[in-house]
Amino acid sequence: VITRLKRIELQLPITCTGLRNENPTLPSGTYYMSLNNTSFPVHCDMSSKNASGVTVIGHDSESKVEVNGYESPESYRRKIKYNIDMRQIAEIISRSQKCEQFVKYECLNAGFGFSKPYSCWIHDRAGK
């Protein structure tokens, strides 16, 4: 006969580093993080960066995209759609010591540079 139940509330971390600190032997994989009573999946890379627990957020542009015919400045635009919303990403960023984002650019017979004439424009989440 059970006479008393104890309620246990689990606190999900907001970053993979937090998860790694709580559970040092966890392997890389998909884990759920929590923000404002909402959980969402992210990939945790538990082996890179000195096994610190890197939070990897996926998006809809991870595969190569071929683009032809956009020769005038800013004629081609691509908005990246992440697997979690920008509010969640901003919270992960605010609780992280370091953040990185990688952009791979391959172009045949065209220049790439951040000096005039520009061949690429990249905007941050604030549109700058």
CORJOQUI-V863401 format. One record per backbone hydrogen bond with DSSP energy under -1.0 kcal/mol. CO is the residue of the C=O (numbers start at 1). NH is the residue of the N-H. If there is no record, write none. Layout:
co->(CO	CO)
nh->(NH	NH)
This chain:
co->(13	15	16	17	18	19	23	29	31	33	35	38	40	42	43	44	45	48	54	56	58	69	72	81	85	86	87	88	89	90	91	93	113	124)
nh->(34	19	20	21	22	23	26	44	42	40	38	35	33	31	56	29	54	52	45	43	83	71	75	60	89	90	91	92	93	94	95	96	119	127)
